[in-house]
Amino acid sequence: DNMRVRGREGKGHRMWQFVGMEPVKTRTPLFVFQEDDESGFSDYDSREEEDEEEEIPWITWLCSLKGNEFFCEVDEEYIQDEFNLTGLAAMVPFYEYALDMILDLESPGEEDLTDEQQQMVESAAETLYGLIHARFILTTRGMKLMEEKYKNVAFGRCPRVMCSGHSVLPVGQSDILREASVKIFCGKCNDIYYPRSSRHKSLDGAFWGTTFPHLFLMTFPEHVVSRSKYIYVPKIYGFRVHKSAVTNKEEDDPQRSPSGSALPGTHAAALQSGTVQPGITPMNNALGARPGLSSQLLTLPANTGNVYVVSD
């Protein structure tokens, strides 16, 4: 059988790998080579060079990477319009190089960049694309592309049980870079959650922004659903737990001041001073003094507080 090999040819280096392995992270053209057949000619030699190369645009390559499913492919015409990029040059280093990389253009002087600078350009290109993406998805064309992904549940489903797997949308908690990672918004419970995949948790939320999911639902009202009416009710042995049973005890403790210290004259203050032993409350002192009652049977936790007893 002929051996098929996939590879890429970069600047000053060439990398090959067998088909079926993990794809190489590259935006350069892919070539397919085959060993010569019995006639001494290979399929590669029999084709013209234009037919041999399968060029993969940088934008398509980026959006096809695992973990980038939340991105849609921004139209090159949108990127080529300088008005749409207003203000981005001051936010991204190596702006011109990064923009040329996104558009698959050759940058003058690119060969003079060091390996470290080349890596910085690649990182800047991804950041620049994310910022452009945040603007593009607010346009009519961008909304349509994101709607297709939404229908295909490309963004995942709501993790809340009561939402019954409702489809979600990506959202940022800030429009500023490096402030928060991307989250997912559920229009049924009107809340946000962390994405399920760890790859998505590393994406900057500014690449989608705070506006997108809400403008999306206003643009496509057919995707708006009624709010979930089902609320989980905690129960113990079938009885609903009253909300007062789960409040913060320190906030409701009448023996403590707002600063957290014990109020003078209270049992808590007596515990701090050492005049009352831990485990003995005022109720124990009152009942323990009565004949015939064992204080051991009446011992309560020290944090029980004052307990009032109504006698016969």
C-alpha positions as CSV (number, residue, x, y, z in Angstrom):
1,D,0.0,0.0,0.0
2,N,1.2,3.5,-0.7
3,M,2.3,5.5,2.3
4,R,0.5,8.8,2.8
5,V,2.2,11.5,4.7
6,R,0.9,14.9,5.8
7,G,3.3,17.8,6.4
8,R,3.9,21.5,6.4
9,E,6.7,23.6,5.1
10,G,7.5,26.6,7.1
11,K,10.2,29.2,7.1
12,G,13.5,27.5,7.3
13,H,12.1,24.2,8.5
14,R,9.9,21.3,7.3
15,M,7.7,19.1,9.4
16,W,5.9,15.9,8.4
17,Q,3.6,13.5,10.2
18,F,1.6,10.5,9.3
19,V,-2.1,10.9,8.5
20,G,-4.3,10.0,11.5
21,M,-2.1,11.6,14.1
22,E,-3.0,14.8,15.9
23,P,-2.9,17.7,13.4
24,V,0.1,20.0,13.5
25,K,-0.7,23.5,14.7
26,T,0.0,25.4,11.5
27,R,-1.6,27.8,9.1
28,T,0.7,26.9,6.2
29,P,-0.3,24.8,3.2
30,L,-0.6,21.0,3.6
31,F,0.9,18.7,1.1
32,V,0.2,15.0,0.4
33,F,3.0,12.8,-0.9
34,Q,2.9,9.2,-2.1
35,E,5.6,6.8,-2.9
36,D,6.3,6.1,-6.5
37,D,4.3,3.4,-8.2
38,E,5.8,0.6,-10.5
39,S,6.0,3.0,-13.4
40,G,8.3,5.3,-11.5
41,F,5.9,8.2,-11.3
42,S,3.9,9.3,-8.3
43,D,0.6,11.0,-8.1
44,Y,2.4,14.0,-6.8
45,D,4.5,14.3,-9.9
46,S,1.6,13.8,-12.2
47,R,-0.3,16.8,-10.9
48,E,0.3,20.5,-11.4
49,E,1.4,22.4,-8.4
50,E,-1.8,24.4,-8.2
51,D,-3.8,21.2,-7.7
52,E,-1.3,19.8,-5.2
53,E,-1.6,22.5,-2.6
54,E,-4.5,22.6,-0.2
55,E,-4.3,26.0,1.4
56,I,-5.9,26.4,4.8
57,P,-6.7,30.1,5.6
58,W,-5.4,31.2,9.0
59,I,-9.0,32.0,10.3
60,T,-10.3,28.6,9.3
61,W,-7.3,26.9,11.0
62,L,-7.8,28.9,14.2
63,C,-11.5,28.2,14.5
64,S,-11.0,24.4,13.8
65,L,-8.7,23.9,16.8
66,K,-10.0,22.0,19.7
67,G,-11.3,24.5,22.3
68,N,-12.1,27.2,19.8
69,E,-15.6,25.9,19.1
70,F,-17.1,29.2,20.5
71,F,-15.5,31.2,17.7
72,C,-17.1,31.8,14.3
73,E,-15.2,32.6,11.1
74,V,-15.0,36.3,10.7
75,D,-15.3,37.4,7.0
76,E,-12.1,38.8,5.6
77,E,-14.0,41.7,4.1
78,Y,-14.9,42.8,7.6
79,I,-11.3,42.6,8.7
80,Q,-10.1,44.5,5.7
81,D,-12.3,47.5,6.6
82,E,-10.1,49.7,8.8
83,F,-13.2,51.3,10.3
84,N,-14.1,48.0,12.0
85,L,-10.6,47.9,13.6
86,T,-10.6,51.4,15.1
87,G,-8.7,51.5,18.4
88,L,-7.3,47.9,18.3
89,A,-3.8,49.0,17.2
90,A,-3.1,50.4,20.7
91,M,-4.3,47.2,22.4
92,V,-2.3,44.6,20.5
93,P,1.5,44.4,20.2
94,F,3.0,43.7,16.7
95,Y,-0.4,44.9,15.3
96,E,0.6,45.1,11.6
97,Y,2.3,41.7,11.7
98,A,-0.6,40.2,13.5
99,L,-3.1,41.6,11.1
100,D,-1.1,40.3,8.1
101,M,-1.0,36.9,9.7
102,I,-4.8,36.8,10.1
103,L,-5.3,37.8,6.4
104,D,-2.5,35.4,5.2
105,L,-0.4,38.2,3.9
106,E,3.4,38.5,3.8
107,S,4.7,41.2,6.1
108,P,7.8,43.2,5.1
109,G,10.7,42.4,7.3
110,E,9.0,39.3,8.7
111,E,12.1,37.2,8.0
112,D,14.1,39.4,10.3
113,L,12.0,38.4,13.4
114,T,13.5,36.1,15.9
115,D,11.8,32.9,17.0
116,E,10.7,34.6,20.2
117,Q,9.3,37.6,18.3
118,Q,7.5,35.2,15.9
119,Q,5.8,33.5,18.8
120,M,4.7,36.9,20.1
121,V,3.3,37.8,16.7
122,E,1.3,34.5,16.7
123,S,-0.1,35.2,20.2
124,A,-0.9,38.8,19.2
125,A,-2.7,37.5,16.1
126,E,-5.0,35.3,18.2
127,T,-5.7,38.2,20.6
128,L,-6.4,40.6,17.7
129,Y,-8.7,38.1,16.1
130,G,-10.6,37.7,19.4
131,L,-11.2,41.4,19.7
132,I,-12.3,41.6,16.1
133,H,-14.6,38.6,16.7
134,A,-16.3,40.4,19.6
135,R,-17.3,43.2,17.2
136,F,-18.1,41.0,14.3
137,I,-20.7,38.8,16.1
138,L,-22.7,41.9,16.9
139,T,-23.3,42.5,13.1
140,T,-26.1,40.9,11.1
141,R,-23.7,38.5,9.4
142,G,-22.0,37.5,12.6
143,M,-25.4,37.0,14.3
144,K,-26.4,34.5,11.6
145,L,-23.2,32.5,11.9
146,M,-23.6,32.3,15.7
147,E,-27.3,31.3,15.3
148,E,-26.2,28.3,13.3
149,K,-23.8,27.3,16.0
150,Y,-26.5,27.9,18.6
151,K,-28.9,25.6,16.8
152,N,-26.3,22.9,16.7
153,V,-25.7,23.3,20.4
154,A,-22.0,24.2,19.7
155,F,-21.8,26.2,22.9
156,G,-23.2,23.5,25.1
157,R,-26.2,23.1,27.4
158,C,-27.1,24.7,30.7
159,P,-25.8,22.6,33.6
160,R,-28.8,23.5,35.8
161,V,-31.0,20.5,36.1
162,M,-34.2,22.5,36.1
163,C,-33.4,24.0,32.6
164,S,-33.5,20.5,31.0
165,G,-30.4,20.9,28.9
166,H,-31.4,24.3,27.3
167,S,-28.9,25.6,24.8
168,V,-26.5,28.3,26.0
169,L,-24.6,31.2,24.5
170,P,-21.0,32.5,25.3
171,V,-20.7,35.7,27.3
172,G,-18.0,37.7,28.8
173,Q,-18.1,39.3,32.3
174,S,-16.0,42.2,31.0
175,D,-15.2,43.9,27.7
176,I,-11.6,44.4,28.8
177,L,-8.9,41.9,28.1
178,R,-7.6,39.6,30.8
179,E,-10.2,40.4,33.4
180,A,-12.4,37.2,33.2
181,S,-12.6,34.1,31.2
182,V,-15.6,33.3,28.9
183,K,-18.8,32.0,30.6
184,I,-22.0,30.5,29.2
185,F,-25.3,32.2,29.5
186,C,-28.7,30.4,29.8
187,G,-31.7,32.3,28.6
188,K,-34.0,30.0,30.5
189,C,-32.7,30.6,34.0
190,N,-31.0,34.0,33.1
191,D,-27.8,33.0,34.8
192,I,-24.2,32.3,33.8
193,Y,-21.9,29.3,34.4
194,Y,-18.4,28.1,33.7
195,P,-18.1,26.1,30.5
196,R,-17.9,22.4,30.8
197,S,-14.6,22.0,28.9
198,S,-11.4,23.1,30.5
199,R,-10.2,24.3,27.1
200,H,-12.9,26.9,27.1
201,K,-12.1,28.2,30.5
202,S,-8.8,29.5,29.2
203,L,-10.5,31.8,26.6
204,D,-10.8,35.5,27.4
205,G,-14.3,36.6,27.9
206,A,-13.6,39.9,26.0
207,F,-13.6,37.9,22.8
208,W,-17.4,37.7,23.1
209,G,-18.1,40.6,25.3
210,T,-21.0,41.4,27.7
211,T,-23.5,42.4,25.0
212,F,-23.7,39.4,22.6
213,P,-26.1,36.9,24.2
214,H,-28.7,39.6,25.2
215,L,-28.6,41.2,21.7
216,F,-28.8,37.8,20.2
217,L,-32.0,37.0,21.9
218,M,-33.4,40.4,21.0
219,T,-32.5,39.8,17.4
220,F,-33.9,36.3,17.3
221,P,-37.0,36.4,19.5
222,E,-37.9,32.9,18.3
223,H,-35.1,31.6,20.5
224,V,-36.5,33.2,23.6
225,V,-38.2,30.8,26.1
226,S,-40.2,31.4,29.2
227,R,-38.2,31.5,32.4
228,S,-37.9,28.3,34.3
229,K,-40.6,28.1,37.0
230,Y,-39.2,25.1,38.7
231,I,-37.0,25.8,41.8
232,Y,-35.3,23.1,43.8
233,V,-36.8,22.8,47.3
234,P,-34.6,21.3,49.9
235,K,-36.3,18.8,52.2
236,I,-35.5,16.7,55.2
237,Y,-37.6,13.5,55.6
238,G,-40.1,15.0,53.2
239,F,-40.5,18.3,55.0
240,R,-39.4,21.6,53.4
241,V,-36.4,23.3,55.2
242,H,-37.4,26.7,56.4
243,K,-35.1,29.5,55.2
244,S,-34.4,30.6,58.8
245,A,-32.8,27.2,59.5
246,V,-29.9,27.9,57.1
247,T,-29.1,31.5,57.9
248,N,-25.7,32.5,59.2
249,K,-25.7,31.9,62.9
250,E,-23.1,34.6,63.5
251,E,-25.3,37.2,61.8
252,D,-28.3,36.2,63.9
253,D,-26.5,35.7,67.2
254,P,-27.9,38.2,69.7
255,Q,-25.0,37.8,72.0
256,R,-22.5,39.2,69.5
257,S,-21.9,42.8,68.3
258,P,-21.6,43.8,64.7
259,S,-17.8,43.6,65.0
260,G,-18.1,39.9,66.0
261,S,-17.1,40.3,69.7
262,A,-19.3,39.1,72.5
263,L,-21.7,41.5,74.1
264,P,-21.1,42.3,77.8
265,G,-23.3,40.4,80.2
266,T,-24.0,37.5,77.8
267,H,-23.2,33.9,78.0
268,A,-20.7,34.3,75.1
269,A,-18.9,37.0,77.1
270,A,-18.8,34.7,80.1
271,L,-17.2,32.0,78.0
272,Q,-14.5,34.4,76.9
273,S,-13.8,35.5,80.5
274,G,-13.6,31.9,81.7
275,T,-16.3,32.2,84.4
276,V,-18.5,29.6,82.6
277,Q,-17.1,26.3,81.4
278,P,-17.7,25.3,77.7
279,G,-20.6,23.0,77.4
280,I,-22.6,24.6,80.2
281,T,-25.3,27.1,79.3
282,P,-27.5,29.3,81.5
283,M,-30.3,26.6,81.1
284,N,-27.9,24.0,82.5
285,N,-27.0,26.3,85.4
286,A,-30.6,26.9,86.2
287,L,-31.8,23.3,86.0
288,G,-28.6,21.8,87.3
289,A,-29.2,23.5,90.6
290,R,-32.6,21.9,91.1
291,P,-32.5,18.7,93.2
292,G,-32.9,15.4,91.4
293,L,-31.7,16.6,88.0
294,S,-28.4,15.5,86.5
295,S,-26.4,18.2,84.9
296,Q,-24.8,15.6,82.6
297,L,-28.1,14.9,81.0
298,L,-28.7,18.6,80.4
299,T,-25.3,19.4,79.0
300,L,-25.7,21.3,75.7
301,P,-23.1,22.5,73.1
302,A,-21.5,25.8,74.1
303,N,-22.8,27.6,71.0
304,T,-26.4,26.8,71.8
305,G,-26.9,30.2,73.4
306,N,-29.6,31.1,76.0
307,V,-32.5,28.6,76.2
308,Y,-35.6,29.7,78.0
309,V,-37.6,27.1,79.9
310,V,-41.2,27.4,80.8
311,S,-42.0,25.7,84.1
312,D,-45.3,24.2,85.1
